[in-house]
Amino acid sequence: MSAKEDLHDQPGDPEILRNILRISPTSELTDKCIGARELKALAAKESNKVASYASAIPNLVALLSPEMPNDIHEDVVEALGSLALHSRDTAVRVAAAGAIPPLVALLSASTPPIVLGTACVQAKAACALAHLVANNTDNQRMMASAGAIPPLVALLSANTPAGVQEHAARALSSIVFNNTVNQGMVASAGALPPLVALLSTNTPASVQEQAACALRNLVVNNTDNQGKMASIGAMPPLVALLFTNTPAGVQAQAACALSHLVDKNVGNQGKVASAGALPPLVALLSANTPAGVQMQAASALSSIVFNNTVNQGMVASAGAIPPLVALLSANTPAGLQEQAAYALLLLVASNRDNQAKMVSVDGLPPLVALLSAEIELYMLGQILESLEQIAACNTYNRKRVAAANAISPLVGLMTNPQTTAPVVLSASSIVTKLLSDPRVRIMFTSATSFLPLLALLQVNSPEHALVGTSSVLSLLASVSPSIRRELAAAGIILPLLAVRAASSTPPQVQEKLDLLHVSLRDVCSCQHCVSKRKHMSGQTSIEGSSTSTLEHPGATTSVAEPVDSDKLMQELLEEEEWEKAMKETKAKSKKGKKQRQKEKKKEKGKSGEQQLAVDQASEGVGACGNVVSEAAMHVTLAHNMQGWQQICLL
């Protein structure tokens, strides 16, 4: 459709239509200059309106011909860049109109004098190409085929104006984005050394930012380019851009480039740590850093510690755990919160020292809170894996997990019909670990948080759900008679007996349900359990209730109060102090023993036999001291376990 047809057949914007008519092939050069200048301004403000006219883009592309002067080229290139930036569809239309080859021609200084690309035209042509190929594989291929890569690399040279360097780096960044073929072509064209050179402190910040972005896109999922970048010394200048005197945008791109440079690359992980990247990356996690920079710093730390025990220790020693835990708070933007959680989880994965550090800075409550948030499945799996490892360590950790109110979200995952089998099994495994520890088990005075699991005691429930549920409930039922009565009052008996009796119940589930049934024997109303109780107690129930009451598990019972978190935390702190005091006592005893042995060696005038007798006597005293200490510990443990032992006797 011609501009005149546009003008007569469309109601449209008169100003846009008038200027489209001015740049038609039959217009005078003066009109074309005016029309190109006006359309440049209109495209910047109302690109969607300009793009809506069929003749606008072809007429603009026609003005890129070698016969047109540079001032027209400059206005047309800027207008096309604005249109391409508007939408992916418009970028496709601009490329289909044949804009890429003439734009590439404007990058080169070897073009005829009439269209010799000035620095301004070159910069705008590179910028327009960057917009044309952004997230568009077809346009990326067309741009590479048109020979854009060599002139763009040439524009990175030191004698090129900074504005041209910036947009050349931007165009190269766009042409290689998620494109393995173009990554190889750009690297082979020699782009890596000049891009690294543009990271220097003498380069303007805007150029540094685009150069770092281009380097990042060149190494994403590309082991060859990772090796090439490391070999030409890209790490030190990238690390230098992380410090506080660098603009936030540059810091973010440098951190992101480092993240992809070391991603799944053990050799580069070690090199970036040796280059001094850890302290500035940890510093960028602080509260006064922009969220975008914090996110890229956390991402870089994630890549550095991934499956790397040495770097896990170094990053933790650099102080990364407290600020990462702080970023898990509810006030943190969701994306940053998730990235910080991922970095923290990789930092503590299979690393007991780092797990202990995370627990010591109260990292469990915010981590547990994420179980109830809408997070990616891989992140949920990471959280569950870490909680399982932490709970497997020792009683203290298990108490802290329980004190972080982990039961409710874990039970929620087990009962959610959308939850995958691995997640259900992992969640039930954590709860089982907590309930398997007698010193943790006695913390639960009520079954309230576990009652949703009763809905899973159905014949048609998945096998993994029945296995996890029966394991958890059988351990819970062994905690106390009051909890067993509470479970019975909630109606556990009938569905339990029904699932046990079903022929479709798998053997593994049957075994777990049998254990659960045994745990509930003092409240179960089935004939077998009632007869067993009569035989063992002489018509009197274990809890002092009549047999008829036990045969009606739905009878009203009192429900105990939930666990007191403040009281529990105080107990944990007191236990920490006690363990610390015991360690100090043992250390002093050991030191005193060594001192006594040293003094006795200095004594003179004693025979070898006398000296030996003295040493043996001294060792006997030390042994007695150790026995006394152990006895004291056993008394304390026995006192703490007394309640559980009484329960077991039931």
Phi, psi and omega in degrees: 000132181280169178296324179295320177296320175304315186293323184269329187264346181241136179295309170036190181271119183300324182293317179296315181297321180297321181281330173297321178296324181295328183264012178296154183305333184271357183284160177288157182301321180297317178296322179296320178298315181294315182297318179296319181293318180292319180292329175300314180291320180292322180294327179291328183263321186225059185299327181295323178291316180297316182292340183288346180266124188300326185272351186297308185293312178301321180294322178293317180298324180298333180284357177274004181297155183301339182286342184279146179287166184297326182294324175291316178305315183298315180292319182293317180299318180293321178296316179295323177297319178294320179294318180294328180288337185299312182199160178297321180297318179294322178299321177296318180295321179295316179294320180294334178282000176088028184282334189294310181303312179293329176294319177298321180298327181288348179284336190264141177276000182266006179287162181304156185304327185293333180241026180304121185290110172291167182301322182293316180295318179299315180298315182289328177294317178296320179294317179298318178297321178300318179291325182294323187260358182299121178055034181224100185298319181297315179292327175300315180294318179297320181293317178295319180294331179282000177081031184284335189293310181302313179294328177294319177296321180297328181285355177276353187296161186295333183271010178266141178303149185301321180298323178290317178302316182301311183284333174294317177297321178297317180295318178295323178298320181287324184287337180259355185298119180053035182225097185297321181298311181292329174303314180294320181294317181292319178296319180292334178282359176088028184282335188297309181302312180293328177294318177296321179297329181287354177278353186297159183293342180278353183271141176303149185301321181296325178288317177303317182297314181289326178294316178296321178296317179296318178296321177300310183293336179286335184254356181299119179054035182226096184296322181299312180290330174300314180296318180296317180296317180296323184289335180264010173080039181284338188292311182304314179293327176294318178298321181298334181280357182275346189282167192294341181277007181257140177302151185301319181298321178291317178302316182297315181291324178294316179296320180294320178297318178296322180302314181281336178292328182256358185301117179055033181229098186300319180300313180290331175301315179293321182293320182289328175292320179291335180282001176085026184283337190293309181302312180293326177295317178296321179297328181287353177277353186295161187294335183271010178264140177305147185301322180297322178289318177304318182296316181291326176295316178297321178297317179297317178297324177301313181293325183290324184263355185302116179053035183226097184298321181298312181292330175303314180295319182293318180293320177296319179295333178283357175090028185282334189294311180302312180293328176294320177297319180299328181283355177276357184296159182294340181279351181281137175307144189304314182297317179293319179301317181292319180293321177296319178297319180296317178298317181296318182294320176292329181291327183258357184300122178054029182229098186294326179297313180291327176298317179297320178296319180295317179297321184292337179257024177059044179279346184287314182304311179292330177292317178296323180300330180292342178295336180263359181268166177275096182235164180295153183299320180297325179290319177300317178298320179296318180296314180297320179297317180294316179298323179294317178295318180295317180292336181281347187289299187198172182298320181302314179296320180296322176296320180293322177297316179295320180293339178279010179059046183281340187298311184301309179294327178292317176296323177300320177294322181293328184264352180286121182295342180274352183286137180285160182301315179301322180292318179299314181294322179293316179297316180293328178296320179296313180298321179297319178298322180293314183284342180283346180267115182305324183285341175267324184300322183289352176290335185271109182259358181215151178264006188306313183294340184264348187300328177303338180294338182298333180294342181275350179280071180227152181299326183269007177290147178300153182300316182297327179290320180292322179298310181296317182295313182294325178296313182294313185292326179294321176290320179297320182295337180276000182290308184197157176300324182296322178291323178296319177296322179295317177296318179296318179296331180280356175092035182283334192293308185299310178296327178298313181294325181293315181292323178297324184278344184290135180290339182278353181290123181297153181303320181297319178292320179303318180297317179294320181292327176299318178297319179296318180298318178297321180297332183260017189298334182275355177234356182287139183260009179289157186301321181298312183293321180296316179297320180297319180293320179297320182292320186278330188242004178065057177069008181242135182285163181299327184265006179087007179267161178287159180297325181296326177294320180293334180282357178235081184296348179274005181296153183292134176226158177277145181253128183289158178292148177293167184298139177274107185296320181296316179297321181295317180297323177296320178296320179296318180295318178296323179294321177300314181297320180296315179296322179295317180296320179297318179297317180297320179297315179297319181296318179294320179297318180294320180294319179296322179296316179297322180294319179296319179296323180293319180293323182290330178292334182278346181293139182249161175084007180253142179287164179300323181292319179297317180299317180298318180298318180298316181298317181296320178298319180299317179297323178299318178299315179299318180298318178300318179299318179295321179298317179299316180299315180297320179298318179298319180295318181294323178298316180297313180297319180297322179296317180291332184269356189302316181299317182293322180297323178295322179295316181299326181292339178293000000 
